[in-house]
Amino acid sequence: MTTNAVTPINLMLRANLRCGPHVVETLPDQIAELGYRIPGLVVDGSVLDASSYARAAVESLRRRFPAVVILEYREPFEPTYQFLDRVSGSVRAGDGPAVDCLVGIGGGSVMDTAKALAMLATNPGEALRYRGFPTDIRAPLPNIAVPTTAGTGSEVAYNAVFTDENEQRKLGINSVLNYPILGILDPLLVVGAPRGVMLSSGLDALVHTLEGYVSVKATALSRLFSAEAFRRVMCHLPALMEDPSSVADAQEMQIGAAFAMLGMSNASSGPSGALSYYLGTHFKVPHGHAGAVFIGHVMAMNHRHGWYGLGDLAPLLPGGADAEATPEARSGRVVAVLTELLARLGVPATLAPYELGPAQLPELLQLATVTFKAAFALNPVAFTSSDLRSWLGAMTGGTA
């Protein structure tokens, strides 16, 4: 037997999803069946304010579990390690946990907070102690993810992203022990979201889809998830923006977002995701928008440099693709449709609307060539210094 053409592939999948309208109404039963009696709940306060459906879900938990510990997340932006320290006492009791599981109902920030509190409930000290990829830790409490947006894919990921207020850096608390034991995908929670939140989360899913697909670490198996996510997002994101009350489109986007994260987490992110951290921490640009403003440019540069791998996604576009077209033509069509979609959704072509200009060009070049060099190396095309000066200079209106 010959094996000279076979490449080993690793695929990590840890997901337990319940999907469909009204499925969040089963959450109390799900928690009880898993054997938990004192859940801790992190819930997005703005979701509670806007959605009677979400309020009913929280009230059902309160009735079923009178001892539930409820933390309303009302931070103006993404969570920090210092925020975790301020609220961790709600889930700690002396040297042990005050609850037996954590539930996050909200967007990515809320679900990540629930993951981190599950870790801090069983491990002593400040949150910064566990930044990065901590080792020699006690197993965290189980966590359950209930997204009210369709974009982050946090319900199928072990990563939890946090910013250090002092250093203005995103580092996270990341461990395979963070995987949610259950994800509840109820589209009726999504259709109640503000349009801006819905758009930002959908753009996040789009960035995950494309960066995971083109990554040099992508495999035939990871691309199955990324490609299916691409099909759903390209079709149902614009439809959902046209009709934010569409339960069917919200459901498709939820599944697409989960698939996008499954694909990317088995490959890698890339330049757009890396640069989005800078826009988020320094200019408070919502994460989805921060990645989307770069993604079209990166895909277009890949195409111009002769990488036509995106062409394999052309048949998944609305309307399909010409079977006789060349790989270059198919790739060009994907780039064109992507560029048109981003413009239609209001994603700017430059950084000016986010108040970045020529003054930020040197720092962006430093990020691209030094700080985030490893992330840029995961892109299938190596950008030269000239490429980066031309691209980032055009986006900032500066020169280098």
Contacts in CASP RR format, 6 or more apart in sequence:
PFRMAT RR
TARGET T0000
AUTHOR 0000-0000-0000
METHOD contacts of the structure
MODEL  1
MTTNAVTPINLMLRANLRCGPHVVETLPDQIAELGYRIPGLVVDGSVLDA
SSYARAAVESLRRRFPAVVILEYREPFEPTYQFLDRVSGSVRAGDGPAVD
CLVGIGGGSVMDTAKALAMLATNPGEALRYRGFPTDIRAPLPNIAVPTTA
GTGSEVAYNAVFTDENEQRKLGINSVLNYPILGILDPLLVVGAPRGVMLS
SGLDALVHTLEGYVSVKATALSRLFSAEAFRRVMCHLPALMEDPSSVADA
QEMQIGAAFAMLGMSNASSGPSGALSYYLGTHFKVPHGHAGAVFIGHVMA
MNHRHGWYGLGDLAPLLPGGADAEATPEARSGRVVAVLTELLARLGVPAT
LAPYELGPAQLPELLQLATVTFKAAFALNPVAFTSSDLRSWLGAMTGGTA
9 219 0 8 1.000
9 220 0 8 1.000
9 221 0 8 1.000
10 219 0 8 1.000
10 266 0 8 1.000
11 219 0 8 1.000
11 221 0 8 1.000
11 222 0 8 1.000
11 266 0 8 1.000
12 265 0 8 1.000
12 266 0 8 1.000
13 262 0 8 1.000
14 156 0 8 1.000
14 158 0 8 1.000
14 176 0 8 1.000
14 179 0 8 1.000
15 155 0 8 1.000
15 156 0 8 1.000
15 183 0 8 1.000
15 258 0 8 1.000
15 262 0 8 1.000
16 180 0 8 1.000
16 181 0 8 1.000
16 182 0 8 1.000
16 183 0 8 1.000
17 155 0 8 1.000
17 156 0 8 1.000
17 182 0 8 1.000
17 183 0 8 1.000
17 184 0 8 1.000
17 185 0 8 1.000
17 258 0 8 1.000
18 26 0 8 1.000
18 30 0 8 1.000
18 182 0 8 1.000
18 183 0 8 1.000
18 184 0 8 1.000
18 185 0 8 1.000
19 185 0 8 1.000
19 186 0 8 1.000
19 251 0 8 1.000
19 254 0 8 1.000
19 255 0 8 1.000
20 185 0 8 1.000
20 186 0 8 1.000
20 187 0 8 1.000
20 251 0 8 1.000
21 186 0 8 1.000
21 187 0 8 1.000
21 188 0 8 1.000
21 247 0 8 1.000
21 251 0 8 1.000
22 186 0 8 1.000
22 188 0 8 1.000
23 184 0 8 1.000
23 185 0 8 1.000
23 186 0 8 1.000
24 53 0 8 1.000
24 57 0 8 1.000
24 146 0 8 1.000
24 184 0 8 1.000
24 186 0 8 1.000
24 188 0 8 1.000
24 189 0 8 1.000
25 57 0 8 1.000
25 60 0 8 1.000
26 184 0 8 1.000
27 57 0 8 1.000
27 60 0 8 1.000
27 61 0 8 1.000
27 103 0 8 1.000
27 144 0 8 1.000
27 146 0 8 1.000
27 184 0 8 1.000
28 60 0 8 1.000
28 61 0 8 1.000
28 63 0 8 1.000
28 64 0 8 1.000
28 65 0 8 1.000
30 144 0 8 1.000
30 182 0 8 1.000
30 184 0 8 1.000
31 39 0 8 1.000
31 61 0 8 1.000
31 64 0 8 1.000
31 65 0 8 1.000
31 101 0 8 1.000
31 103 0 8 1.000
31 144 0 8 1.000
32 64 0 8 1.000
34 101 0 8 1.000
34 142 0 8 1.000
34 181 0 8 1.000
34 182 0 8 1.000
36 100 0 8 1.000
36 101 0 8 1.000
36 142 0 8 1.000
37 65 0 8 1.000
37 67 0 8 1.000
37 100 0 8 1.000
38 65 0 8 1.000
38 67 0 8 1.000
38 68 0 8 1.000
38 69 0 8 1.000
38 98 0 8 1.000
38 99 0 8 1.000
38 100 0 8 1.000
39 61 0 8 1.000
39 65 0 8 1.000
39 68 0 8 1.000
39 69 0 8 1.000
39 99 0 8 1.000
39 100 0 8 1.000
39 101 0 8 1.000
39 102 0 8 1.000
39 103 0 8 1.000
39 144 0 8 1.000
40 68 0 8 1.000
40 69 0 8 1.000
40 70 0 8 1.000
40 71 0 8 1.000
40 91 0 8 1.000
40 99 0 8 1.000
40 101 0 8 1.000
40 102 0 8 1.000
40 103 0 8 1.000
40 117 0 8 1.000
41 58 0 8 1.000
41 61 0 8 1.000
41 68 0 8 1.000
41 69 0 8 1.000
41 70 0 8 1.000
41 71 0 8 1.000
41 102 0 8 1.000
41 103 0 8 1.000
41 104 0 8 1.000
41 105 0 8 1.000
42 71 0 8 1.000
42 73 0 8 1.000
42 102 0 8 1.000
42 103 0 8 1.000
42 104 0 8 1.000
42 105 0 8 1.000
42 110 0 8 1.000
42 113 0 8 1.000
42 114 0 8 1.000
42 117 0 8 1.000
43 54 0 8 1.000
43 58 0 8 1.000
43 70 0 8 1.000
43 71 0 8 1.000
43 72 0 8 1.000
43 73 0 8 1.000
43 104 0 8 1.000
43 105 0 8 1.000
43 106 0 8 1.000
43 110 0 8 1.000
44 72 0 8 1.000
44 73 0 8 1.000
44 105 0 8 1.000
44 106 0 8 1.000
44 107 0 8 1.000
44 109 0 8 1.000
44 110 0 8 1.000
44 148 0 8 1.000
45 72 0 8 1.000
45 73 0 8 1.000
45 74 0 8 1.000
46 74 0 8 1.000
46 194 0 8 1.000
47 54 0 8 1.000
47 105 0 8 1.000
47 106 0 8 1.000
47 148 0 8 1.000
47 189 0 8 1.000
47 193 0 8 1.000
48 54 0 8 1.000
48 55 0 8 1.000
48 58 0 8 1.000
48 72 0 8 1.000
50 192 0 8 1.000
50 193 0 8 1.000
50 194 0 8 1.000
51 148 0 8 1.000
51 189 0 8 1.000
51 192 0 8 1.000
51 193 0 8 1.000
53 188 0 8 1.000
53 189 0 8 1.000
53 192 0 8 1.000
54 105 0 8 1.000
54 148 0 8 1.000
54 189 0 8 1.000
57 105 0 8 1.000
57 146 0 8 1.000
57 189 0 8 1.000
58 70 0 8 1.000
58 105 0 8 1.000
61 68 0 8 1.000
61 103 0 8 1.000
62 68 0 8 1.000
62 70 0 8 1.000
68 99 0 8 1.000
69 90 0 8 1.000
69 91 0 8 1.000
69 98 0 8 1.000
69 99 0 8 1.000
71 87 0 8 1.000
71 90 0 8 1.000
71 117 0 8 1.000
73 79 0 8 1.000
73 106 0 8 1.000
73 109 0 8 1.000
73 110 0 8 1.000
73 113 0 8 1.000
75 83 0 8 1.000
75 109 0 8 1.000
77 280 0 8 1.000
77 284 0 8 1.000
78 109 0 8 1.000
78 161 0 8 1.000
78 162 0 8 1.000
78 163 0 8 1.000
78 170 0 8 1.000
78 280 0 8 1.000
78 287 0 8 1.000
79 109 0 8 1.000
79 112 0 8 1.000
79 113 0 8 1.000
79 116 0 8 1.000
79 162 0 8 1.000
79 163 0 8 1.000
80 162 0 8 1.000
80 163 0 8 1.000
80 164 0 8 1.000
80 165 0 8 1.000
81 126 0 8 1.000
81 127 0 8 1.000
81 128 0 8 1.000
81 131 0 8 1.000
81 162 0 8 1.000
81 163 0 8 1.000
81 164 0 8 1.000
81 165 0 8 1.000
82 127 0 8 1.000
82 164 0 8 1.000
82 165 0 8 1.000
83 113 0 8 1.000
83 162 0 8 1.000
84 113 0 8 1.000
84 116 0 8 1.000
84 117 0 8 1.000
84 120 0 8 1.000
84 127 0 8 1.000
84 162 0 8 1.000
85 126 0 8 1.000
85 127 0 8 1.000
87 113 0 8 1.000
87 117 0 8 1.000
88 117 0 8 1.000
88 120 0 8 1.000
88 121 0 8 1.000
88 127 0 8 1.000
89 98 0 8 1.000
90 98 0 8 1.000
90 117 0 8 1.000
91 97 0 8 1.000
91 98 0 8 1.000
91 99 0 8 1.000
91 102 0 8 1.000
91 117 0 8 1.000
91 118 0 8 1.000
91 120 0 8 1.000
91 121 0 8 1.000
91 141 0 8 1.000
92 98 0 8 1.000
92 120 0 8 1.000
92 121 0 8 1.000
95 124 0 8 1.000
96 121 0 8 1.000
96 122 0 8 1.000
97 121 0 8 1.000
97 122 0 8 1.000
97 141 0 8 1.000
98 121 0 8 1.000
99 121 0 8 1.000
99 141 0 8 1.000
100 141 0 8 1.000
101 118 0 8 1.000
101 141 0 8 1.000
101 142 0 8 1.000
101 143 0 8 1.000
101 144 0 8 1.000
102 114 0 8 1.000
102 115 0 8 1.000
102 117 0 8 1.000
102 118 0 8 1.000
102 121 0 8 1.000
102 141 0 8 1.000
102 142 0 8 1.000
102 143 0 8 1.000
102 144 0 8 1.000
103 114 0 8 1.000
103 143 0 8 1.000
103 144 0 8 1.000
103 146 0 8 1.000
104 110 0 8 1.000
104 111 0 8 1.000
104 113 0 8 1.000
104 114 0 8 1.000
104 143 0 8 1.000
104 144 0 8 1.000
104 145 0 8 1.000
104 146 0 8 1.000
105 146 0 8 1.000
105 148 0 8 1.000
105 189 0 8 1.000
106 146 0 8 1.000
106 147 0 8 1.000
106 148 0 8 1.000
106 149 0 8 1.000
106 189 0 8 1.000
107 147 0 8 1.000
107 148 0 8 1.000
107 149 0 8 1.000
107 152 0 8 1.000
107 154 0 8 1.000
107 201 0 8 1.000
108 147 0 8 1.000
108 149 0 8 1.000
108 152 0 8 1.000
108 153 0 8 1.000
108 154 0 8 1.000
110 148 0 8 1.000
111 145 0 8 1.000
111 146 0 8 1.000
111 147 0 8 1.000
111 152 0 8 1.000
111 154 0 8 1.000
111 155 0 8 1.000
111 160 0 8 1.000
111 180 0 8 1.000
112 154 0 8 1.000
112 159 0 8 1.000
112 160 0 8 1.000
112 161 0 8 1.000
112 162 0 8 1.000
113 160 0 8 1.000
114 143 0 8 1.000
114 144 0 8 1.000
114 145 0 8 1.000
115 140 0 8 1.000
115 143 0 8 1.000
115 154 0 8 1.000
115 158 0 8 1.000
115 160 0 8 1.000
115 173 0 8 1.000
115 178 0 8 1.000
115 180 0 8 1.000
116 127 0 8 1.000
116 130 0 8 1.000
116 160 0 8 1.000
116 162 0 8 1.000
116 173 0 8 1.000
118 140 0 8 1.000
118 141 0 8 1.000
118 142 0 8 1.000
118 143 0 8 1.000
118 178 0 8 1.000
119 130 0 8 1.000
119 137 0 8 1.000
119 140 0 8 1.000
119 173 0 8 1.000
119 175 0 8 1.000
119 177 0 8 1.000
119 178 0 8 1.000
120 127 0 8 1.000
120 130 0 8 1.000
121 140 0 8 1.000
121 141 0 8 1.000
122 138 0 8 1.000
122 139 0 8 1.000
122 140 0 8 1.000
122 141 0 8 1.000
123 129 0 8 1.000
123 130 0 8 1.000
123 137 0 8 1.000
123 138 0 8 1.000
123 140 0 8 1.000
127 162 0 8 1.000
127 173 0 8 1.000
128 164 0 8 1.000
130 137 0 8 1.000
130 173 0 8 1.000
131 162 0 8 1.000
131 164 0 8 1.000
131 171 0 8 1.000
131 172 0 8 1.000
131 173 0 8 1.000
132 171 0 8 1.000
132 172 0 8 1.000
132 173 0 8 1.000
132 174 0 8 1.000
133 174 0 8 1.000
133 175 0 8 1.000
134 173 0 8 1.000
134 174 0 8 1.000
134 175 0 8 1.000
137 175 0 8 1.000
137 177 0 8 1.000
139 177 0 8 1.000
140 175 0 8 1.000
140 177 0 8 1.000
140 178 0 8 1.000
142 181 0 8 1.000
143 178 0 8 1.000
143 180 0 8 1.000
143 181 0 8 1.000
144 180 0 8 1.000
144 181 0 8 1.000
144 182 0 8 1.000
144 183 0 8 1.000
144 184 0 8 1.000
145 154 0 8 1.000
145 155 0 8 1.000
145 180 0 8 1.000
145 182 0 8 1.000
145 183 0 8 1.000
145 184 0 8 1.000
146 155 0 8 1.000
146 183 0 8 1.000
146 184 0 8 1.000
146 186 0 8 1.000
146 189 0 8 1.000
147 153 0 8 1.000
147 154 0 8 1.000
147 155 0 8 1.000
147 183 0 8 1.000
147 184 0 8 1.000
147 185 0 8 1.000
147 189 0 8 1.000
147 190 0 8 1.000
147 254 0 8 1.000
147 257 0 8 1.000
148 189 0 8 1.000
148 190 0 8 1.000
148 192 0 8 1.000
148 193 0 8 1.000
149 190 0 8 1.000
149 193 0 8 1.000
149 197 0 8 1.000
149 198 0 8 1.000
149 201 0 8 1.000
149 202 0 8 1.000
150 187 0 8 1.000
150 190 0 8 1.000
150 198 0 8 1.000
150 201 0 8 1.000
150 202 0 8 1.000
150 205 0 8 1.000
150 240 0 8 1.000
150 250 0 8 1.000
150 253 0 8 1.000
150 254 0 8 1.000
150 256 0 8 1.000
150 257 0 8 1.000
151 201 0 8 1.000
151 202 0 8 1.000
151 204 0 8 1.000
151 205 0 8 1.000
151 208 0 8 1.000
151 253 0 8 1.000
151 257 0 8 1.000
151 260 0 8 1.000
152 201 0 8 1.000
152 204 0 8 1.000
152 205 0 8 1.000
152 257 0 8 1.000
152 261 0 8 1.000
153 205 0 8 1.000
153 208 0 8 1.000
153 257 0 8 1.000
153 258 0 8 1.000
153 260 0 8 1.000
153 261 0 8 1.000
154 160 0 8 1.000
154 180 0 8 1.000
154 261 0 8 1.000
155 180 0 8 1.000
155 183 0 8 1.000
155 184 0 8 1.000
155 185 0 8 1.000
155 258 0 8 1.000
156 179 0 8 1.000
156 180 0 8 1.000
156 183 0 8 1.000
156 258 0 8 1.000
156 261 0 8 1.000
156 262 0 8 1.000
156 265 0 8 1.000
157 179 0 8 1.000
157 261 0 8 1.000
157 265 0 8 1.000
158 174 0 8 1.000
158 175 0 8 1.000
158 176 0 8 1.000
158 177 0 8 1.000
158 178 0 8 1.000
158 179 0 8 1.000
158 265 0 8 1.000
159 172 0 8 1.000
159 174 0 8 1.000
159 178 0 8 1.000
159 265 0 8 1.000
160 172 0 8 1.000
160 173 0 8 1.000
160 174 0 8 1.000
160 178 0 8 1.000
161 170 0 8 1.000
161 172 0 8 1.000
162 170 0 8 1.000
162 171 0 8 1.000
162 172 0 8 1.000
162 173 0 8 1.000
163 169 0 8 1.000
163 170 0 8 1.000
163 171 0 8 1.000
163 281 0 8 1.000
164 170 0 8 1.000
164 171 0 8 1.000
168 281 0 8 1.000
168 282 0 8 1.000
169 277 0 8 1.000
169 281 0 8 1.000
170 277 0 8 1.000
170 281 0 8 1.000
185 251 0 8 1.000
185 254 0 8 1.000
185 255 0 8 1.000
185 258 0 8 1.000
187 247 0 8 1.000
187 248 0 8 1.000
187 250 0 8 1.000
187 251 0 8 1.000
187 254 0 8 1.000
188 247 0 8 1.000
188 250 0 8 1.000
190 198 0 8 1.000
190 250 0 8 1.000
190 253 0 8 1.000
190 254 0 8 1.000
191 244 0 8 1.000
191 245 0 8 1.000
191 246 0 8 1.000
191 247 0 8 1.000
191 250 0 8 1.000
192 244 0 8 1.000
193 201 0 8 1.000
193 244 0 8 1.000
195 241 0 8 1.000
195 244 0 8 1.000
198 240 0 8 1.000
198 241 0 8 1.000
198 244 0 8 1.000
199 241 0 8 1.000
199 289 0 8 1.000
199 345 0 8 1.000
200 286 0 8 1.000
200 287 0 8 1.000
200 288 0 8 1.000
200 289 0 8 1.000
201 257 0 8 1.000
201 288 0 8 1.000
202 233 0 8 1.000
202 237 0 8 1.000
202 253 0 8 1.000
202 257 0 8 1.000
202 288 0 8 1.000
203 237 0 8 1.000
203 288 0 8 1.000
203 289 0 8 1.000
203 291 0 8 1.000
203 292 0 8 1.000
203 345 0 8 1.000
203 347 0 8 1.000
204 257 0 8 1.000
204 287 0 8 1.000
204 288 0 8 1.000
204 291 0 8 1.000
204 292 0 8 1.000
205 229 0 8 1.000
205 233 0 8 1.000
205 237 0 8 1.000
205 253 0 8 1.000
205 256 0 8 1.000
205 257 0 8 1.000
205 260 0 8 1.000
206 233 0 8 1.000
206 234 0 8 1.000
206 237 0 8 1.000
206 260 0 8 1.000
206 292 0 8 1.000
206 295 0 8 1.000
207 272 0 8 1.000
207 273 0 8 1.000
207 276 0 8 1.000
207 288 0 8 1.000
207 291 0 8 1.000
207 292 0 8 1.000
207 295 0 8 1.000
208 229 0 8 1.000
208 257 0 8 1.000
208 260 0 8 1.000
208 261 0 8 1.000
208 263 0 8 1.000
208 264 0 8 1.000
208 269 0 8 1.000
209 226 0 8 1.000
209 229 0 8 1.000
209 230 0 8 1.000
209 233 0 8 1.000
209 256 0 8 1.000
209 259 0 8 1.000
209 260 0 8 1.000
209 264 0 8 1.000
210 226 0 8 1.000
210 230 0 8 1.000
210 272 0 8 1.000
210 295 0 8 1.000
210 299 0 8 1.000
210 310 0 8 1.000
210 338 0 8 1.000
211 264 0 8 1.000
211 267 0 8 1.000
211 268 0 8 1.000
211 269 0 8 1.000
211 270 0 8 1.000
211 272 0 8 1.000
211 273 0 8 1.000
211 295 0 8 1.000
212 218 0 8 1.000
212 222 0 8 1.000
212 223 0 8 1.000
212 226 0 8 1.000
212 260 0 8 1.000
212 263 0 8 1.000
212 264 0 8 1.000
212 267 0 8 1.000
212 268 0 8 1.000
212 269 0 8 1.000
212 270 0 8 1.000
213 223 0 8 1.000
213 226 0 8 1.000
213 227 0 8 1.000
213 230 0 8 1.000
213 263 0 8 1.000
213 267 0 8 1.000
213 310 0 8 1.000
213 313 0 8 1.000
214 299 0 8 1.000
214 302 0 8 1.000
214 307 0 8 1.000
214 309 0 8 1.000
214 310 0 8 1.000
214 379 0 8 1.000
214 380 0 8 1.000
215 264 0 8 1.000
215 267 0 8 1.000
215 268 0 8 1.000
215 269 0 8 1.000
215 270 0 8 1.000
215 378 0 8 1.000
215 379 0 8 1.000
215 380 0 8 1.000
216 268 0 8 1.000
216 377 0 8 1.000
216 378 0 8 1.000
216 379 0 8 1.000
216 380 0 8 1.000
217 267 0 8 1.000
217 268 0 8 1.000
217 378 0 8 1.000
218 226 0 8 1.000
218 263 0 8 1.000
218 267 0 8 1.000
218 268 0 8 1.000
219 266 0 8 1.000
219 267 0 8 1.000
221 266 0 8 1.000
222 262 0 8 1.000
222 263 0 8 1.000
222 264 0 8 1.000
222 266 0 8 1.000
222 267 0 8 1.000
223 263 0 8 1.000
223 267 0 8 1.000
225 259 0 8 1.000
225 260 0 8 1.000
225 262 0 8 1.000
225 263 0 8 1.000
225 266 0 8 1.000
226 259 0 8 1.000
226 260 0 8 1.000
226 263 0 8 1.000
226 264 0 8 1.000
226 267 0 8 1.000
227 312 0 8 1.000
227 313 0 8 1.000
227 316 0 8 1.000
228 256 0 8 1.000
228 259 0 8 1.000
229 256 0 8 1.000
229 257 0 8 1.000
229 259 0 8 1.000
229 260 0 8 1.000
229 263 0 8 1.000
230 313 0 8 1.000
230 316 0 8 1.000
231 316 0 8 1.000
232 252 0 8 1.000
232 253 0 8 1.000
232 255 0 8 1.000
232 256 0 8 1.000
232 259 0 8 1.000
233 253 0 8 1.000
233 256 0 8 1.000
233 257 0 8 1.000
233 260 0 8 1.000
234 316 0 8 1.000
234 317 0 8 1.000
234 318 0 8 1.000
234 337 0 8 1.000
234 341 0 8 1.000
235 252 0 8 1.000
235 318 0 8 1.000
236 249 0 8 1.000
236 252 0 8 1.000
236 253 0 8 1.000
236 256 0 8 1.000
237 253 0 8 1.000
237 341 0 8 1.000
237 345 0 8 1.000
238 341 0 8 1.000
238 344 0 8 1.000
238 345 0 8 1.000
239 246 0 8 1.000
239 249 0 8 1.000
240 246 0 8 1.000
240 249 0 8 1.000
240 250 0 8 1.000
240 253 0 8 1.000
241 345 0 8 1.000
243 249 0 8 1.000
268 375 0 8 1.000
268 378 0 8 1.000
269 375 0 8 1.000
269 378 0 8 1.000
270 375 0 8 1.000
270 376 0 8 1.000
270 378 0 8 1.000
270 379 0 8 1.000
271 294 0 8 1.000
271 298 0 8 1.000
271 368 0 8 1.000
271 372 0 8 1.000
271 375 0 8 1.000
271 376 0 8 1.000
271 379 0 8 1.000
271 383 0 8 1.000
272 291 0 8 1.000
272 292 0 8 1.000
272 294 0 8 1.000
272 295 0 8 1.000
272 296 0 8 1.000
272 298 0 8 1.000
273 290 0 8 1.000
273 291 0 8 1.000
273 294 0 8 1.000
273 375 0 8 1.000
274 367 0 8 1.000
274 372 0 8 1.000
274 375 0 8 1.000
274 376 0 8 1.000
275 290 0 8 1.000
275 291 0 8 1.000
275 294 0 8 1.000
275 364 0 8 1.000
275 367 0 8 1.000
275 368 0 8 1.000
275 372 0 8 1.000
276 285 0 8 1.000
276 287 0 8 1.000
276 288 0 8 1.000
276 290 0 8 1.000
276 291 0 8 1.000
276 294 0 8 1.000
277 290 0 8 1.000
278 363 0 8 1.000
278 364 0 8 1.000
278 367 0 8 1.000
279 285 0 8 1.000
279 290 0 8 1.000
279 291 0 8 1.000
279 293 0 8 1.000
279 351 0 8 1.000
279 354 0 8 1.000
279 356 0 8 1.000
280 286 0 8 1.000
280 287 0 8 1.000
280 290 0 8 1.000
283 354 0 8 1.000
283 355 0 8 1.000
283 356 0 8 1.000
285 293 0 8 1.000
285 354 0 8 1.000
289 347 0 8 1.000
292 342 0 8 1.000
292 345 0 8 1.000
292 347 0 8 1.000
293 347 0 8 1.000
293 348 0 8 1.000
293 351 0 8 1.000
293 354 0 8 1.000
293 395 0 8 1.000
295 338 0 8 1.000
295 342 0 8 1.000
296 335 0 8 1.000
296 338 0 8 1.000
296 339 0 8 1.000
296 342 0 8 1.000
297 391 0 8 1.000
297 395 0 8 1.000
298 379 0 8 1.000
299 310 0 8 1.000
299 334 0 8 1.000
299 335 0 8 1.000
299 338 0 8 1.000
300 335 0 8 1.000
300 339 0 8 1.000
301 381 0 8 1.000
301 383 0 8 1.000
301 387 0 8 1.000
301 391 0 8 1.000
302 310 0 8 1.000
302 379 0 8 1.000
302 380 0 8 1.000
302 381 0 8 1.000
303 310 0 8 1.000
303 331 0 8 1.000
303 332 0 8 1.000
303 335 0 8 1.000
305 381 0 8 1.000
306 328 0 8 1.000
306 381 0 8 1.000
307 331 0 8 1.000
307 380 0 8 1.000
307 381 0 8 1.000
308 327 0 8 1.000
308 328 0 8 1.000
308 330 0 8 1.000
308 331 0 8 1.000
308 332 0 8 1.000
309 327 0 8 1.000
309 331 0 8 1.000
309 380 0 8 1.000
310 330 0 8 1.000
310 331 0 8 1.000
310 332 0 8 1.000
310 334 0 8 1.000
310 335 0 8 1.000
311 321 0 8 1.000
311 327 0 8 1.000
311 330 0 8 1.000
311 331 0 8 1.000
311 332 0 8 1.000
311 333 0 8 1.000
311 334 0 8 1.000
312 330 0 8 1.000
313 334 0 8 1.000
314 320 0 8 1.000
314 321 0 8 1.000
314 325 0 8 1.000
314 330 0 8 1.000
314 331 0 8 1.000
314 333 0 8 1.000
314 334 0 8 1.000
315 321 0 8 1.000
317 333 0 8 1.000
317 334 0 8 1.000
317 337 0 8 1.000
321 330 0 8 1.000
321 333 0 8 1.000
322 329 0 8 1.000
322 330 0 8 1.000
325 333 0 8 1.000
343 349 0 8 1.000
348 354 0 8 1.000
349 395 0 8 1.000
350 394 0 8 1.000
350 395 0 8 1.000
350 396 0 8 1.000
350 397 0 8 1.000
351 357 0 8 1.000
351 360 0 8 1.000
351 395 0 8 1.000
351 396 0 8 1.000
352 396 0 8 1.000
352 397 0 8 1.000
356 364 0 8 1.000
356 395 0 8 1.000
356 396 0 8 1.000
357 396 0 8 1.000
357 397 0 8 1.000
357 398 0 8 1.000
358 393 0 8 1.000
358 396 0 8 1.000
358 397 0 8 1.000
358 398 0 8 1.000
358 399 0 8 1.000
360 396 0 8 1.000
361 392 0 8 1.000
361 393 0 8 1.000
361 396 0 8 1.000
361 397 0 8 1.000
361 398 0 8 1.000
361 399 0 8 1.000
361 400 0 8 1.000
362 400 0 8 1.000
364 392 0 8 1.000
364 395 0 8 1.000
364 396 0 8 1.000
365 388 0 8 1.000
365 389 0 8 1.000
365 392 0 8 1.000
365 400 0 8 1.000
368 376 0 8 1.000
368 383 0 8 1.000
368 388 0 8 1.000
368 392 0 8 1.000
369 376 0 8 1.000
369 385 0 8 1.000
369 388 0 8 1.000
376 382 0 8 1.000
376 383 0 8 1.000
383 391 0 8 1.000
389 399 0 8 1.000
389 400 0 8 1.000
392 400 0 8 1.000
393 399 0 8 1.000
393 400 0 8 1.000
END
